[in-house]
Structure formats: structure tokens, C-alpha cells
Amino acid sequence: MGLFNRKNDTTPATSAPAAAGPDLSALSGDYTIDPAHSSIGFVARHAMVTNVKGSFQDFTGSLHLDGSDPSASTATLDVRMDSIDTGNADRDGHLKSSDFFKTDEFPTMTFRSTKAEALGGDDYRLTGDLTILGTTRPITIDLEFNGSAKDPFGNERVGFEGKAEILRSEWGLTWNAALETGGVLVSDKIKLRFDISAIKNA
């Protein structure tokens, strides 16, 4: 019977096994996020028609990787909110003001992981508590492991890409302005993007 002629083939179909993840046992240990080679970014819809992208320039963080048991891995992140950069000084000033982040009163955004899952292949999922404006709510981040390498300075590095979506109103970020044509100036849904390079601690 030909490969594509399966009309009379009664062999029961079997599902392919889930792809095994990479062997990360040699990577187990504690890591410090390298802010010079990492980025914490976001995307918001503006005036219902376009996306505005921004990032935070000042942040610190750490990872604990358990290669033999990924569920025991953890992550922390602390972001200085007044380091926000959207490429427009007036907009950045508005975002730092009492309309949005109130950076004088709430200078830091934090993330503390509470659960890690291996999804198969290079895919992982990290759940944790995100705190903005003193409000803490759960968030789930989908991660892709980009690999590991030793850089020219002898540092052992790992890399991850991550993405998540939140509704900013759930953290008390409710400022908006109505448009004459309908809709609002700033979307409630915010897309978060992470590019992380972390160095293994000595």
C-alpha cells in the first residue's frame, strides 16, 4: 500500500511521544541576570490603531536552575520603574506620573516565581507574583530556552525568551482617554516581552 493511500488501512493510529527537553543537569546552579545583554519590554495598543513599544533600562534579577527537576527552578526580578523608555520623553514623563506608575511612591516593580513547568522540548512555563503599585497578582510567562554557552571571558551563560499578557487595570493602572471615533487611547491589554541572558555564579 502506498504511503499516501491509507483508505483501507485499519492500523490504529498512535500519537507521537512528547518531545523530551534538553539535558540541563550540567546547568544546575544559581545565575545572575546580565542587564547589559537582557531586555524587559512591553507593547501597548495606542489609539486603537498602532502599537507603542517600551522597555525598562534598570533592573536586576536572579535564576536558580535545577536541570534534573525543572519544577524546582525559581526566578526573581526587580525593575526600577523610573527607567522606563518608550523613545519619547513626554510620554515617559506621563508614564512616571500619578496617572500611571507613580514612580515617586512605587519605585519598583517585582516578580517572584511560585511555579515552574517543563512543557517539552525547549519550552517552559513560569508562574509567579507580579507586584505593581503595591498590588500583587499572579502572572504566567511562557519561556523558550535559547541554549547555553561560555563567553570569551569564561562566564557560563544561559538564555531565555519569554512572553506574557496582562490587563493593566488589574494592577490599578486605569488611566485612559476616550476617542471621538470610539474606543480608548491606551489598551488595557499589555504584552510583556523578555530576553534574558544570565551568568552562572562562581
N, C-alpha and C positions, 0 to 999 in steps of 0.2 A: 504494500500500500504506500502510495506517495506521501511525502512529508506533509503536504497541504491538503490531502484528500482524506479527511477524517470522518466523513459522513457516517460510515458504518463501524467506526471504531468505538467499542464499548468499554475500553480500558478506563477504569476510574481515574479521574484527574487528581493529581496530588499537588498540594501547594508547596512552593519552594520554601525551604527553611529561611528564617530571618538571617540577614547578613550579620556575621559576627563583627564586633567592633575591633579596633586596633588593640594590640597588646600594649597597654600603658603601664605595666608593672614597673618598668625601669624609670618611669617619670614620676613615681610617687614622691611626694615631699611638699614643702612649703615654698610658695612663689610670691614675689612682689611685682605688681603691675608696673610696667615701664611706661610712664605717661608720654615720654618723648616719641614712642613708637606705637601708641594706642590712641583711640578716639572714642568719645562718648557723644553721640549725636542724636538729633531728633528732627522730625519732619511734621509740619502743621499745614493744613489747608488754609489759604488766605483768600478772603472774598469769594469763596466757593469756586474759584477758577484756577488757582495755581498753588504750588507747594513752596513753602519757605523752609529752608534748612538752617539748622544752627548746631552749635556744639558747645561743650564746656572745656575750657583750656586748663583748668586747675583741678586735679583730682588725684586721689591715692586709693590703693586697693591691694588686696591680697587674695591668694588662692591656696587652698590645701587640696592637692590631688591624691586620690587613692586609686592607683591603677588596678589593683586586684578587686576592689569593691567601690566602683564609681559612686554608689549611693552614699558613701561616707565622705565624699568630697564637699568642700564648702567654698564660699566666696564672700568677700566684703568689698564695699565701695563707698567712698566719701567724696562728694563733689562740692566744690565751692561755687555757690550759685552766682556770685558777682563776676565769675569768669565766663559768663555766657557771651557767645559771639555769633551773631547772625549776619555779619557783614554790613550792618547799618547801625551807627552809634545811637541815633534817636530811638530806633526800635529796641536796641539793647537796654537803653535807659528806661524805657517804658516797662520792659520785662522785669527789671530790677525793682521797680516801684511798688507801691502798695496795691496797685491794680492786679499785679501778678505775684511775683516771688517774695516781695517784702524782704529783700536780702539783708537789710539792717537788723531785722528782728529774727529772721530764719536764714542764717548764712550758709547752712549746709543741707544738702540732700544726701540721704544714706540708703544703702541697700545691704541687707543681711540675709544670706540664703538660709532656707529651712529644709530644703529637699533637693536632691539631685537624682536624675534618672538617666540611664543609658538606653537610647531608643534603637540602637543597632547601627552598624557602620560607623560613620564619624559624627552621628547626630546625638545630641544630649538635650536634656531639659532641666532648667534650674528654676525652682520656685523659691520665693523669698519675700521679705517685708521691705517695701519701699516707703520711705518717710519724706514727705514734702510738706512745708508749712506746719510742721508738728503733727501731721496726720499720717498714720501708718496703715497701709493696706497691702494685701498680697498682690504679687505680680509674677507672671510666668515668662521666662526668657527661653527661646529656642536657640540652641548653640550648635555650631559646626566646628569640629576640631580641625584646625588647619595644619597641624603637624608640629614637630619639634626639631630643633637644630642647635648646634653650638656655634655661637657667633665668633668673629675674629678675635674678640677679647677674652674668649674662654667661657663666656656665660652660656649656661644651658637655658634655652628659651622654649616656651610653648605658645601657640597662637590659637585664638578662638574668634569666630564671628558670631554675633548674637543679634536677635531682633525680638521686639515685643510691641504690643499696642496697649495703650491705656486711655481711659476717659479722664481728662484733666479735672473735670468737675468733681470727681470722686475724692480729690485731694484739696478741694476748696478753691480751685482755680476757675472761677466762674465769670470773670470779666468778659464782656463782649459788646458788640455794637451791631444794630440791625442795619441791613442793606435796603435801599429803596426798592431794589428789584426782588426782594425776598431773601431769606437766609440770613446768615450772620457773618461777621468779619473774620472770626477765628474759629476753626473747627474744634469741637470737643475732643475728637479722637486724635491722639498724638502717636506717631510711630517712633519708637526708640531704636537706635542702631548702635552696636558696639563692635569695635575692632580692638582686640586685646592681645598685647604681647607681654608676657610675664617672664621674669628671670628667677631661676631657682636659687633659693637662699643657700649660702655657703654652710 
